[in-house]
């Protein structure tokens, strides 16, 4: 696993859920319009 350092304001822990041909992660509504980064920390389950 690689190590990355990111400066930010808040962290949430979630699971990517299937959506159409992709996946999504829900974040708080108050994050609308903010720049966010998503980092995969485990191998996906097939």
C-alpha positions in Angstrom: 0.0 0.0 0.0 1.2 3.5 -0.8 1.3 6.3 1.8 -0.1 9.7 0.9 -0.3 12.8 3.0 -3.2 15.2 2.4 -4.1 18.4 4.2 -7.8 18.9 4.7 -10.6 19.9 7.0 -12.7 16.8 7.7 -12.6 13.0 7.1 -15.4 10.6 6.7 -15.2 6.8 6.6 -17.5 5.1 4.1 -18.0 2.3 1.6 -18.4 2.8 -2.2 -21.9 1.6 -3.2 -22.8 0.3 -6.7 -24.6 2.8 -8.9 -25.2 2.1 -12.6 -21.8 1.3 -14.2 -19.9 2.8 -11.3 -20.0 3.5 -7.6 -20.6 6.4 -5.2 -19.7 7.5 -1.7 -22.2 9.7 0.2 -20.8 12.8 1.9 -22.6 15.4 4.0 -24.8 17.8 2.2 -22.8 20.7 3.6 -19.9 19.5 1.4 -21.7 20.5 -1.8 -19.5 22.6 -4.0 -16.3 21.7 -2.1 -13.3 20.0 -3.6 -13.0 16.5 -2.2 -10.6 13.5 -2.7 -11.5 9.9 -2.5 -8.8 7.3 -1.5 -9.3 3.6 -1.9 -7.7 1.9 1.2 -8.6 -1.7 0.5 -9.0 -4.0 -2.5 -12.6 -4.0 -3.7 -14.8 -7.1 -3.1 -16.0 -8.7 -6.4 
